[in-house]
Amino acid sequence: MKKSICLLISWILGALYSIYVVSYFFGNMFSQSDPAVILGAGIATALVMPHMILTVLATIFNILGWAMSKRGFALTGAILYAVAIIAMPIYFFGVIVQMVLSFVGFAKLKKHQLKRSD
């Protein structure tokens, strides 16, 4: 069974971005000693939390879609990336490539599944 290259690239980029964004926000929150800075970092982390959660979930669904070659998982990952952009539009650059690759991978999985059923 041939795996989707688009989904592979998408989940690798998604995993790297997920690790970056989570470590950046939580690292800033715990590396400070001034209470005001800690409070500000906590508020910033709370504001970005939906984007982080959606991105991590999208990456998990991308991995499942790639590993199992299932269209539903690939589509769910692509949609979650799109919702992550809506949740925090200023960080669109972190997930736009993954979203596009996930939709392309989803479309290509359809072609592969049709060929296998013949």
N, CA, C and O atoms as CSV, one atom per row, in Angstrom:
chain,resi,resn,atom,element,x,y,z
A,1,MET,N,N,0.844,-1.170,0.000
A,1,MET,CA,C,0.000,0.000,0.000
A,1,MET,C,C,0.897,1.244,0.000
A,1,MET,O,O,1.749,1.406,0.874
A,2,LYS,N,N,0.698,2.106,-0.976
A,2,LYS,CA,C,1.511,3.305,-1.106
A,2,LYS,C,C,0.998,4.395,-0.167
A,2,LYS,O,O,-0.205,4.645,-0.092
A,3,LYS,N,N,1.916,5.038,0.544
A,3,LYS,CA,C,1.572,6.102,1.482
A,3,LYS,C,C,1.598,7.451,0.764
A,3,LYS,O,O,2.305,7.625,-0.228
A,4,SER,N,N,0.820,8.399,1.278
A,4,SER,CA,C,0.742,9.735,0.709
A,4,SER,C,C,1.937,10.579,1.150
A,4,SER,O,O,2.162,10.769,2.345
A,5,ILE,N,N,2.696,11.079,0.188
A,5,ILE,CA,C,3.842,11.934,0.486
A,5,ILE,C,C,3.355,13.265,1.075
A,5,ILE,O,O,3.980,13.804,1.988
A,6,CYS,N,N,2.245,13.790,0.555
A,6,CYS,CA,C,1.708,15.061,1.062
A,6,CYS,C,C,1.342,14.950,2.539
A,6,CYS,O,O,1.636,15.854,3.321
A,7,LEU,N,N,0.708,13.858,2.921
A,7,LEU,CA,C,0.344,13.672,4.326
A,7,LEU,C,C,1.584,13.474,5.197
A,7,LEU,O,O,1.618,13.925,6.341
A,8,LEU,N,N,2.594,12.806,4.662
A,8,LEU,CA,C,3.838,12.612,5.401
A,8,LEU,C,C,4.503,13.952,5.697
A,8,LEU,O,O,4.878,14.227,6.836
A,9,ILE,N,N,4.647,14.782,4.669
A,9,ILE,CA,C,5.260,16.098,4.857
A,9,ILE,C,C,4.414,16.942,5.801
A,9,ILE,O,O,4.943,17.655,6.653
A,10,SER,N,N,3.108,16.856,5.645
A,10,SER,CA,C,2.205,17.637,6.481
A,10,SER,C,C,2.333,17.272,7.947
A,10,SER,O,O,2.396,18.155,8.802
A,11,TRP,N,N,2.371,15.979,8.252
A,11,TRP,CA,C,2.443,15.628,9.670
A,11,TRP,C,C,3.819,15.895,10.255
A,11,TRP,O,O,3.927,16.188,11.446
A,12,ILE,N,N,4.875,15.802,9.455
A,12,ILE,CA,C,6.209,16.141,9.968
A,12,ILE,C,C,6.272,17.633,10.302
A,12,ILE,O,O,6.743,18.016,11.373
A,13,LEU,N,N,5.793,18.470,9.377
A,13,LEU,CA,C,5.772,19.909,9.631
A,13,LEU,C,C,4.842,20.240,10.806
A,13,LEU,O,O,5.152,21.108,11.621
A,14,GLY,N,N,3.709,19.548,10.886
A,14,GLY,CA,C,2.782,19.766,11.988
A,14,GLY,C,C,3.386,19.391,13.331
A,14,GLY,O,O,3.197,20.094,14.323
A,15,ALA,N,N,4.112,18.284,13.359
A,15,ALA,CA,C,4.747,17.859,14.610
A,15,ALA,C,C,5.823,18.857,15.035
A,15,ALA,O,O,5.930,19.201,16.212
A,16,LEU,N,N,6.614,19.317,14.074
A,16,LEU,CA,C,7.658,20.297,14.393
A,16,LEU,C,C,7.046,21.603,14.900
A,16,LEU,O,O,7.516,22.173,15.885
A,17,TYR,N,N,6.000,22.071,14.226
A,17,TYR,CA,C,5.353,23.312,14.657
A,17,TYR,C,C,4.675,23.134,16.013
A,17,TYR,O,O,4.727,24.035,16.850
A,18,SER,N,N,4.046,21.995,16.236
A,18,SER,CA,C,3.396,21.741,17.522
A,18,SER,C,C,4.410,21.779,18.664
A,18,SER,O,O,4.166,22.391,19.704
A,19,ILE,N,N,5.534,21.127,18.462
A,19,ILE,CA,C,6.588,21.132,19.480
A,19,ILE,C,C,7.084,22.553,19.716
A,19,ILE,O,O,7.289,22.966,20.857
A,20,TYR,N,N,7.274,23.301,18.625
A,20,TYR,CA,C,7.755,24.677,18.757
A,20,TYR,C,C,6.779,25.546,19.540
A,20,TYR,O,O,7.168,26.198,20.509
A,21,VAL,N,N,5.518,25.560,19.128
A,21,VAL,CA,C,4.560,26.484,19.741
A,21,VAL,C,C,4.287,26.131,21.198
A,21,VAL,O,O,4.146,27.030,22.027
A,22,VAL,N,N,4.211,24.854,21.527
A,22,VAL,CA,C,3.981,24.449,22.911
A,22,VAL,C,C,5.192,24.788,23.773
A,22,VAL,O,O,5.036,25.333,24.866
A,23,SER,N,N,6.389,24.475,23.300
A,23,SER,CA,C,7.583,24.773,24.100
A,23,SER,C,C,7.814,26.278,24.218
A,23,SER,O,O,8.294,26.749,25.248
A,24,TYR,N,N,7.478,27.034,23.180
A,24,TYR,CA,C,7.662,28.486,23.236
A,24,TYR,C,C,6.781,29.110,24.307
A,24,TYR,O,O,7.269,29.872,25.142
A,25,PHE,N,N,5.504,28.801,24.294
A,25,PHE,CA,C,4.597,29.445,25.244
A,25,PHE,C,C,4.772,28.927,26.661
A,25,PHE,O,O,4.771,29.718,27.604
A,26,PHE,N,N,4.920,27.631,26.834
A,26,PHE,CA,C,5.093,27.113,28.183
A,26,PHE,C,C,6.492,27.396,28.715
A,26,PHE,O,O,6.674,27.569,29.920
A,27,GLY,N,N,7.482,27.445,27.824
A,27,GLY,CA,C,8.843,27.796,28.241
A,27,GLY,C,C,8.927,29.222,28.733
A,27,GLY,O,O,9.604,29.496,29.724
A,28,ASN,N,N,8.248,30.140,28.056
A,28,ASN,CA,C,8.240,31.536,28.498
A,28,ASN,C,C,7.525,31.696,29.827
A,28,ASN,O,O,7.909,32.531,30.646
A,29,MET,N,N,6.506,30.916,30.041
A,29,MET,CA,C,5.726,31.058,31.263
A,29,MET,C,C,6.519,30.590,32.487
A,29,MET,O,O,6.408,31.190,33.556
A,30,PHE,N,N,7.307,29.540,32.345
A,30,PHE,CA,C,7.998,28.974,33.496
A,30,PHE,C,C,9.439,29.456,33.648
A,30,PHE,O,O,10.087,29.134,34.644
A,31,SER,N,N,9.954,30.222,32.684
A,31,SER,CA,C,11.349,30.652,32.773
A,31,SER,C,C,11.496,32.040,33.394
A,31,SER,O,O,12.615,32.543,33.499
A,32,GLN,N,N,10.419,32.658,33.799
A,32,GLN,CA,C,10.455,34.015,34.343
A,32,GLN,C,C,10.395,33.976,35.875
A,32,GLN,O,O,9.923,33.014,36.481
A,33,SER,N,N,10.894,35.063,36.470
A,33,SER,CA,C,10.831,35.146,37.930
A,33,SER,C,C,9.926,36.279,38.407
A,33,SER,O,O,9.471,36.270,39.551
A,34,ASP,N,N,9.665,37.246,37.543
A,34,ASP,CA,C,8.798,38.367,37.906
A,34,ASP,C,C,7.335,37.940,37.816
A,34,ASP,O,O,6.903,37.446,36.775
A,35,PRO,N,N,6.571,38.120,38.884
A,35,PRO,CA,C,5.161,37.685,38.870
A,35,PRO,C,C,4.324,38.336,37.764
A,35,PRO,O,O,3.439,37.693,37.201
A,36,ALA,N,N,4.593,39.581,37.458
A,36,ALA,CA,C,3.829,40.260,36.404
A,36,ALA,C,C,4.112,39.642,35.040
A,36,ALA,O,O,3.208,39.492,34.218
A,37,VAL,N,N,5.356,39.289,34.807
A,37,VAL,CA,C,5.722,38.659,33.539
A,37,VAL,C,C,5.114,37.260,33.454
A,37,VAL,O,O,4.662,36.840,32.389
A,38,ILE,N,N,5.104,36.553,34.557
A,38,ILE,CA,C,4.500,35.217,34.596
A,38,ILE,C,C,3.005,35.314,34.311
A,38,ILE,O,O,2.456,34.500,33.568
A,39,LEU,N,N,2.347,36.312,34.903
A,39,LEU,CA,C,0.922,36.508,34.666
A,39,LEU,C,C,0.656,36.832,33.193
A,39,LEU,O,O,-0.266,36.282,32.590
A,40,GLY,N,N,1.454,37.714,32.626
A,40,GLY,CA,C,1.307,38.063,31.210
A,40,GLY,C,C,1.535,36.872,30.299
A,40,GLY,O,O,0.800,36.670,29.333
A,41,ALA,N,N,2.559,36.081,30.610
A,41,ALA,CA,C,2.836,34.886,29.816
A,41,ALA,C,C,1.707,33.868,29.968
A,41,ALA,O,O,1.371,33.170,29.012
A,42,GLY,N,N,1.126,33.781,31.150
A,42,GLY,CA,C,-0.003,32.868,31.366
A,42,GLY,C,C,-1.228,33.283,30.573
A,42,GLY,O,O,-1.926,32.440,30.009
A,43,ILE,N,N,-1.488,34.583,30.530
A,43,ILE,CA,C,-2.616,35.079,29.743
A,43,ILE,C,C,-2.383,34.830,28.255
A,43,ILE,O,O,-3.296,34.412,27.542
A,44,ALA,N,N,-1.163,35.084,27.788
A,44,ALA,CA,C,-0.843,34.828,26.376
A,44,ALA,C,C,-0.993,33.343,26.039
A,44,ALA,O,O,-1.511,32.986,24.981
A,45,THR,N,N,-0.540,32.498,26.939
A,45,THR,CA,C,-0.660,31.051,26.716
A,45,THR,C,C,-2.123,30.628,26.682
A,45,THR,O,O,-2.511,29.791,25.867
A,46,ALA,N,N,-2.935,31.203,27.562
A,46,ALA,CA,C,-4.365,30.868,27.571
A,46,ALA,C,C,-5.049,31.316,26.280
A,46,ALA,O,O,-5.946,30.634,25.784
A,47,LEU,N,N,-4.635,32.444,25.744
A,47,LEU,CA,C,-5.221,32.927,24.494
A,47,LEU,C,C,-4.845,32.051,23.303
A,47,LEU,O,O,-5.648,31.870,22.387
A,48,VAL,N,N,-3.645,31.513,23.310
A,48,VAL,CA,C,-3.163,30.704,22.192
A,48,VAL,C,C,-3.495,29.224,22.376
A,48,VAL,O,O,-3.318,28.433,21.450
A,49,MET,N,N,-3.972,28.844,23.554
A,49,MET,CA,C,-4.244,27.432,23.858
A,49,MET,C,C,-5.169,26.747,22.849
A,49,MET,O,O,-4.859,25.626,22.444
A,50,PRO,N,N,-6.285,27.346,22.418
A,50,PRO,CA,C,-7.116,26.657,21.418
A,50,PRO,C,C,-6.355,26.349,20.129
A,50,PRO,O,O,-6.527,25.281,19.541
A,51,HIS,N,N,-5.521,27.281,19.698
A,51,HIS,CA,C,-4.708,27.062,18.497
A,51,HIS,C,C,-3.742,25.893,18.709
A,51,HIS,O,O,-3.570,25.052,17.826
A,52,MET,N,N,-3.118,25.848,19.880
A,52,MET,CA,C,-2.179,24.760,20.177
A,52,MET,C,C,-2.885,23.409,20.204
A,52,MET,O,O,-2.398,22.440,19.622
A,53,ILE,N,N,-4.024,23.344,20.873
A,53,ILE,CA,C,-4.759,22.079,20.982
A,53,ILE,C,C,-5.215,21.609,19.611
A,53,ILE,O,O,-5.075,20.432,19.278
A,54,LEU,N,N,-5.760,22.524,18.814
A,54,LEU,CA,C,-6.229,22.154,17.476
A,54,LEU,C,C,-5.083,21.700,16.583
A,54,LEU,O,O,-5.240,20.772,15.790
A,55,THR,N,N,-3.939,22.346,16.710
A,55,THR,CA,C,-2.788,21.961,15.896
A,55,THR,C,C,-2.271,20.578,16.286
A,55,THR,O,O,-1.935,19.772,15.418
A,56,VAL,N,N,-2.207,20.305,17.576
A,56,VAL,CA,C,-1.750,18.984,18.032
A,56,VAL,C,C,-2.739,17.904,17.589
A,56,VAL,O,O,-2.326,16.842,17.123
A,57,LEU,N,N,-4.035,18.165,17.730
A,57,LEU,CA,C,-5.040,17.196,17.276
A,57,LEU,C,C,-4.970,16.984,15.765
A,57,LEU,O,O,-5.081,15.853,15.293
A,58,ALA,N,N,-4.786,18.058,15.009
A,58,ALA,CA,C,-4.671,17.936,13.553
A,58,ALA,C,C,-3.465,17.085,13.184
A,58,ALA,O,O,-3.534,16.269,12.264
A,59,THR,N,N,-2.371,17.271,13.890
A,59,THR,CA,C,-1.173,16.476,13.621
A,59,THR,C,C,-1.422,15.002,13.921
A,59,THR,O,O,-0.989,14.133,13.164
A,60,ILE,N,N,-2.110,14.718,15.008
A,60,ILE,CA,C,-2.428,13.324,15.345
A,60,ILE,C,C,-3.298,12.696,14.257
A,60,ILE,O,O,-3.046,11.567,13.837
A,61,PHE,N,N,-4.321,13.424,13.800
A,61,PHE,CA,C,-5.172,12.884,12.744
A,61,PHE,C,C,-4.413,12.745,11.426
A,61,PHE,O,O,-4.678,11.823,10.654
A,62,ASN,N,N,-3.477,13.648,11.165
A,62,ASN,CA,C,-2.644,13.515,9.970
A,62,ASN,C,C,-1.794,12.252,10.030
A,62,ASN,O,O,-1.674,11.526,9.043
A,63,ILE,N,N,-1.213,11.997,11.184
A,63,ILE,CA,C,-0.396,10.794,11.344
A,63,ILE,C,C,-1.258,9.550,11.113
A,63,ILE,O,O,-0.841,8.624,10.417
A,64,LEU,N,N,-2.457,9.531,11.699
A,64,LEU,CA,C,-3.355,8.391,11.510
A,64,LEU,C,C,-3.770,8.247,10.045
A,64,LEU,O,O,-3.804,7.138,9.512
A,65,GLY,N,N,-4.081,9.364,9.403
A,65,GLY,CA,C,-4.458,9.319,7.986
A,65,GLY,C,C,-3.343,8.800,7.106
A,65,GLY,O,O,-3.585,8.043,6.165
A,66,TRP,N,N,-2.120,9.204,7.409
A,66,TRP,CA,C,-0.976,8.734,6.632
A,66,TRP,C,C,-0.683,7.261,6.915
A,66,TRP,O,O,-0.495,6.471,5.991
A,67,ALA,N,N,-0.645,6.900,8.194
A,67,ALA,CA,C,-0.268,5.533,8.567
A,67,ALA,C,C,-1.286,4.503,8.103
A,67,ALA,O,O,-0.919,3.404,7.687
A,68,MET,N,N,-2.575,4.861,8.176
A,68,MET,CA,C,-3.625,3.900,7.834
A,68,MET,C,C,-4.188,4.123,6.434
A,68,MET,O,O,-5.022,3.349,5.964
A,69,SER,N,N,-3.730,5.182,5.770
A,69,SER,CA,C,-4.244,5.575,4.447
A,69,SER,C,C,-5.771,5.698,4.463
A,69,SER,O,O,-6.462,5.206,3.571
A,70,LYS,N,N,-6.267,6.359,5.489
A,70,LYS,CA,C,-7.711,6.565,5.646
A,70,LYS,C,C,-8.058,8.002,5.312
A,70,LYS,O,O,-7.484,8.939,5.867
A,71,ARG,N,N,-9.004,8.166,4.398
A,71,ARG,CA,C,-9.409,9.490,3.953
A,71,ARG,C,C,-10.040,10.307,5.074
A,71,ARG,O,O,-9.816,11.514,5.160
A,72,GLY,N,N,-10.820,9.668,5.927
A,72,GLY,CA,C,-11.508,10.389,7.000
A,72,GLY,C,C,-10.546,11.057,7.967
A,72,GLY,O,O,-10.766,12.196,8.378
A,73,PHE,N,N,-9.483,10.356,8.331
A,73,PHE,CA,C,-8.484,10.941,9.228
A,73,PHE,C,C,-7.757,12.095,8.557
A,73,PHE,O,O,-7.494,13.118,9.190
A,74,ALA,N,N,-7.430,11.937,7.273
A,74,ALA,CA,C,-6.740,13.004,6.543
A,74,ALA,C,C,-7.615,14.248,6.441
A,74,ALA,O,O,-7.132,15.366,6.622
A,75,LEU,N,N,-8.890,14.058,6.155
A,75,LEU,CA,C,-9.807,15.190,6.055
A,75,LEU,C,C,-10.009,15.855,7.417
A,75,LEU,O,O,-10.062,17.082,7.507
A,76,THR,N,N,-10.120,15.064,8.456
A,76,THR,CA,C,-10.270,15.627,9.797
A,76,THR,C,C,-9.060,16.458,10.177
A,76,THR,O,O,-9.206,17.542,10.742
A,77,GLY,N,N,-7.865,15.964,9.876
A,77,GLY,CA,C,-6.649,16.735,10.147
A,77,GLY,C,C,-6.621,18.046,9.378
A,77,GLY,O,O,-6.251,19.084,9.927
A,78,ALA,N,N,-7.013,18.001,8.101
A,78,ALA,CA,C,-7.025,19.218,7.286
A,78,ALA,C,C,-8.022,20.235,7.840
A,78,ALA,O,O,-7.723,21.427,7.905
A,79,ILE,N,N,-9.184,19.772,8.231
A,79,ILE,CA,C,-10.191,20.674,8.780
A,79,ILE,C,C,-9.725,21.253,10.115
A,79,ILE,O,O,-9.944,22.433,10.386
A,80,LEU,N,N,-9.092,20.442,10.940
A,80,LEU,CA,C,-8.592,20.949,12.220
A,80,LEU,C,C,-7.499,21.996,12.021
A,80,LEU,O,O,-7.417,22.955,12.788
A,81,TYR,N,N,-6.661,21.822,11.004
A,81,TYR,CA,C,-5.674,22.865,10.692
A,81,TYR,C,C,-6.382,24.153,10.291
A,81,TYR,O,O,-5.965,25.238,10.697
A,82,ALA,N,N,-7.452,24.049,9.497
A,82,ALA,CA,C,-8.207,25.239,9.092
A,82,ALA,C,C,-8.845,25.924,10.298
A,82,ALA,O,O,-8.851,27.152,10.387
A,83,VAL,N,N,-9.375,25.139,11.215
A,83,VAL,CA,C,-9.978,25.712,12.417
A,83,VAL,C,C,-8.898,26.328,13.317
A,83,VAL,O,O,-9.154,27.327,13.990
A,84,ALA,N,N,-7.705,25.745,13.335
A,84,ALA,CA,C,-6.599,26.327,14.109
A,84,ALA,C,C,-6.230,27.703,13.560
A,84,ALA,O,O,-5.870,28.602,14.320
A,85,ILE,N,N,-6.319,27.863,12.241
A,85,ILE,CA,C,-6.065,29.182,11.653
A,85,ILE,C,C,-7.138,30.163,12.094
A,85,ILE,O,O,-6.834,31.311,12.418
A,86,ILE,N,N,-8.379,29.727,12.108
A,86,ILE,CA,C,-9.480,30.604,12.528
A,86,ILE,C,C,-9.352,30.947,14.013
A,86,ILE,O,O,-9.662,32.069,14.415
A,87,ALA,N,N,-8.898,29.995,14.832
A,87,ALA,CA,C,-8.769,30.224,16.274
A,87,ALA,C,C,-7.711,31.274,16.598
A,87,ALA,O,O,-7.863,32.029,17.559
A,88,MET,N,N,-6.647,31.330,15.810
A,88,MET,CA,C,-5.595,32.318,16.043
A,88,MET,C,C,-5.023,32.738,14.684
A,88,MET,O,O,-3.982,32.234,14.262
A,89,PRO,N,N,-5.711,33.666,14.001
A,89,PRO,CA,C,-5.309,34.042,12.632
A,89,PRO,C,C,-3.891,34.589,12.515
A,89,PRO,O,O,-3.276,34.481,11.454
A,90,ILE,N,N,-3.364,35.171,13.584
A,90,ILE,CA,C,-2.028,35.750,13.502
A,90,ILE,C,C,-0.953,34.665,13.325
A,90,ILE,O,O,0.144,34.955,12.846
A,91,TYR,N,N,-1.264,33.423,13.709
A,91,TYR,CA,C,-0.319,32.320,13.552
A,91,TYR,C,C,-0.650,31.433,12.350
A,91,TYR,O,O,-0.307,30.251,12.342
A,92,PHE,N,N,-1.306,31.989,11.345
A,92,PHE,CA,C,-1.675,31.207,10.168
A,92,PHE,C,C,-0.458,30.625,9.469
A,92,PHE,O,O,-0.530,29.535,8.900
A,93,PHE,N,N,0.665,31.344,9.505
A,93,PHE,CA,C,1.874,30.891,8.813
A,93,PHE,C,C,2.386,29.563,9.360
A,93,PHE,O,O,3.107,28.846,8.665
A,94,GLY,N,N,2.030,29.231,10.578
A,94,GLY,CA,C,2.501,27.987,11.180
A,94,GLY,C,C,1.776,26.753,10.693
A,94,GLY,O,O,2.308,25.647,10.792
A,95,VAL,N,N,0.550,26.920,10.160
A,95,VAL,CA,C,-0.231,25.744,9.786
A,95,VAL,C,C,-0.805,25.794,8.370
A,95,VAL,O,O,-1.452,24.835,7.949
A,96,ILE,N,N,-0.593,26.862,7.635
A,96,ILE,CA,C,-1.193,26.967,6.301
A,96,ILE,C,C,-0.641,25.902,5.348
A,96,ILE,O,O,-1.397,25.318,4.572
A,97,VAL,N,N,0.639,25.653,5.399
A,97,VAL,CA,C,1.238,24.642,4.512
A,97,VAL,C,C,0.710,23.258,4.857
A,97,VAL,O,O,0.393,22.471,3.965
A,98,GLN,N,N,0.615,22.958,6.152
A,98,GLN,CA,C,0.097,21.661,6.571
A,98,GLN,C,C,-1.349,21.485,6.134
A,98,GLN,O,O,-1.746,20.398,5.715
A,99,MET,N,N,-2.140,22.551,6.229
A,99,MET,CA,C,-3.543,22.467,5.835
A,99,MET,C,C,-3.669,22.152,4.349
A,99,MET,O,O,-4.426,21.263,3.960
A,100,VAL,N,N,-2.933,22.876,3.527
A,100,VAL,CA,C,-2.996,22.658,2.078
A,100,VAL,C,C,-2.523,21.253,1.735
A,100,VAL,O,O,-3.164,20.561,0.944
A,101,LEU,N,N,-1.416,20.826,2.317
A,101,LEU,CA,C,-0.906,19.481,2.038
A,101,LEU,C,C,-1.879,18.399,2.511
A,101,LEU,O,O,-1.995,17.349,1.879
A,102,SER,N,N,-2.564,18.647,3.600
A,102,SER,CA,C,-3.536,17.670,4.089
A,102,SER,C,C,-4.720,17.543,3.134
A,102,SER,O,O,-5.178,16.435,2.857
A,103,PHE,N,N,-5.217,18.675,2.630
A,103,PHE,CA,C,-6.309,18.610,1.663
A,103,PHE,C,C,-5.866,17.928,0.372
A,103,PHE,O,O,-6.624,17.153,-0.210
A,104,VAL,N,N,-4.645,18.211,-0.078
A,104,VAL,CA,C,-4.126,17.552,-1.288
A,104,VAL,C,C,-3.957,16.058,-1.033
A,104,VAL,O,O,-4.310,15.238,-1.881
A,105,GLY,N,N,-3.418,15.702,0.133
A,105,GLY,CA,C,-3.268,14.292,0.485
A,105,GLY,C,C,-4.605,13.583,0.564
A,105,GLY,O,O,-4.737,12.439,0.130
A,106,PHE,N,N,-5.599,14.264,1.120
A,106,PHE,CA,C,-6.953,13.713,1.179
A,106,PHE,C,C,-7.478,13.441,-0.230
A,106,PHE,O,O,-8.030,12.372,-0.491
A,107,ALA,N,N,-7.308,14.392,-1.128
A,107,ALA,CA,C,-7.793,14.221,-2.507
A,107,ALA,C,C,-7.059,13.094,-3.225
A,107,ALA,O,O,-7.663,12.347,-3.994
A,108,LYS,N,N,-5.774,12.973,-2.978
A,108,LYS,CA,C,-5.011,11.906,-3.634
A,108,LYS,C,C,-5.333,10.527,-3.060
A,108,LYS,O,O,-5.248,9.529,-3.774
A,109,LEU,N,N,-5.700,10.460,-1.786
A,109,LEU,CA,C,-6.093,9.170,-1.222
A,109,LEU,C,C,-7.327,8.630,-1.929
A,109,LEU,O,O,-7.460,7.418,-2.100
A,110,LYS,N,N,-8.214,9.497,-2.335
A,110,LYS,CA,C,-9.407,9.073,-3.068
A,110,LYS,C,C,-9.009,8.375,-4.357
A,110,LYS,O,O,-9.559,7.328,-4.699
A,111,LYS,N,N,-8.057,8.953,-5.068
A,111,LYS,CA,C,-7.612,8.359,-6.323
A,111,LYS,C,C,-6.965,7.002,-6.080
A,111,LYS,O,O,-7.197,6.063,-6.841
A,112,HIS,N,N,-6.164,6.887,-5.037
A,112,HIS,CA,C,-5.515,5.616,-4.741
A,112,HIS,C,C,-6.536,4.552,-4.339
A,112,HIS,O,O,-6.409,3.395,-4.741
A,113,GLN,N,N,-7.530,4.922,-3.565
A,113,GLN,CA,C,-8.533,3.960,-3.151
A,113,GLN,C,C,-9.380,3.493,-4.318
A,113,GLN,O,O,-9.772,2.327,-4.365
A,114,LEU,N,N,-9.670,4.374,-5.259
A,114,LEU,CA,C,-10.433,3.968,-6.439
A,114,LEU,C,C,-9.639,2.986,-7.287
A,114,LEU,O,O,-10.200,2.033,-7.827
A,115,LYS,N,N,-8.332,3.216,-7.405
A,115,LYS,CA,C,-7.496,2.322,-8.200
A,115,LYS,C,C,-7.388,0.947,-7.543
A,115,LYS,O,O,-7.337,-0.071,-8.233
A,116,ARG,N,N,-7.353,0.917,-6.195
A,116,ARG,CA,C,-7.222,-0.364,-5.507
A,116,ARG,C,C,-8.484,-1.202,-5.624
A,116,ARG,O,O,-8.410,-2.430,-5.602
A,117,SER,N,N,-9.642,-0.561,-5.748
A,117,SER,CA,C,-10.890,-1.322,-5.811
A,117,SER,C,C,-11.116,-1.920,-7.189
A,117,SER,O,O,-11.945,-2.817,-7.336
A,118,ASP,N,N,-10.395,-1.443,-8.211
A,118,ASP,CA,C,-10.566,-1.999,-9.566
A,118,ASP,C,C,-9.908,-3.340,-9.744
A,118,ASP,O,O,-9.972,-3.921,-10.827
